[in-house]
Amino acid sequence: MRLTASQRAKLPPSAFVYPSRRAYPVPTKAQAAKAGISEAQRLRMHRSALSRAAQRQTSGTYATVARKVNARSPVTPGRSVRR
């Protein structure tokens, strides 16, 4: 399920990788809960943000998004998103 406009509007600026543009939403569990976003949907948003950053083929964008996703996603010990 995609993020609805009302759910996106309920996210604070700190839930985005680029807050001034409100680009690449990567909310924490608490931020997602306040916006009415399920845990599965939140994790899909994280994967989607990484995918979109990789498609842009801009190393700076991908590295920035990957850092934020790694900080906010549960990662299996010994594994992380490549940077």
C-alpha positions in Angstrom: 0.0 0.0 0.0 1.3 3.4 -0.9 1.6 6.3 1.4 -1.5 8.5 1.2 -1.4 12.2 1.0 -2.8 12.6 4.5 -0.3 10.2 6.0 2.6 12.0 4.3 1.2 15.4 5.5 1.2 14.1 9.1 4.9 13.2 9.0 7.2 15.8 10.6 10.0 17.3 8.6 12.5 15.2 10.6 11.0 12.0 9.0 12.4 12.9 5.6 16.0 12.5 4.4 15.8 16.0 2.9 13.4 17.9 5.2 13.4 21.2 3.3 12.1 19.4 0.2 10.2 16.7 2.1 11.9 14.1 -0.1 12.5 10.4 0.7 10.3 9.8 3.7 12.1 7.4 6.2 10.1 7.7 9.4 11.0 6.1 12.8 8.5 3.7 14.4 7.1 6.5 16.6 6.7 9.0 13.7 5.0 6.3 11.6 2.6 5.3 14.4 1.5 9.0 14.8 0.8 9.2 11.1 -1.2 6.0 11.0 1.4 4.0 9.0 1.8 0.3 9.7 5.2 -1.3 10.4 5.2 -3.2 7.1 4.4 -0.1 5.2 7.1 1.8 7.0 9.7 -0.8 6.1 8.5 -0.7 2.4 9.0 3.0 2.5 12.6 2.5 3.6 13.3 0.1 0.7 11.5 2.4 -1.7 13.7 5.3 -0.7 16.8 3.3 -1.2 15.6 2.1 -4.6 14.7 5.6 -5.8 18.0 7.0 -4.6 19.9 4.2 -6.5 17.9 5.0 -9.7 19.0 8.6 -9.6 22.6 7.3 -10.0 23.9 10.0 -7.7 26.4 8.5 -5.2 25.8 11.4 -2.7 22.1 10.9 -2.7 22.3 7.1 -2.2 24.9 7.4 0.6 22.8 9.9 2.4 19.6 7.9 2.1 21.4 4.7 3.1 22.8 6.3 6.2 19.3 7.4 7.3 17.7 4.0 6.5 20.4 2.1 8.4 19.8 4.3 11.4 16.1 3.8 11.4 15.5 0.2 10.1 16.0 -3.0 12.1 19.0 -4.7 10.5 20.0 -8.3 11.0 23.3 -8.4 13.0 26.2 -8.4 10.6 24.2 -7.0 7.7 23.5 -3.5 6.7 22.5 -1.6 3.6 25.5 -1.2 1.3 26.9 2.3 1.1 
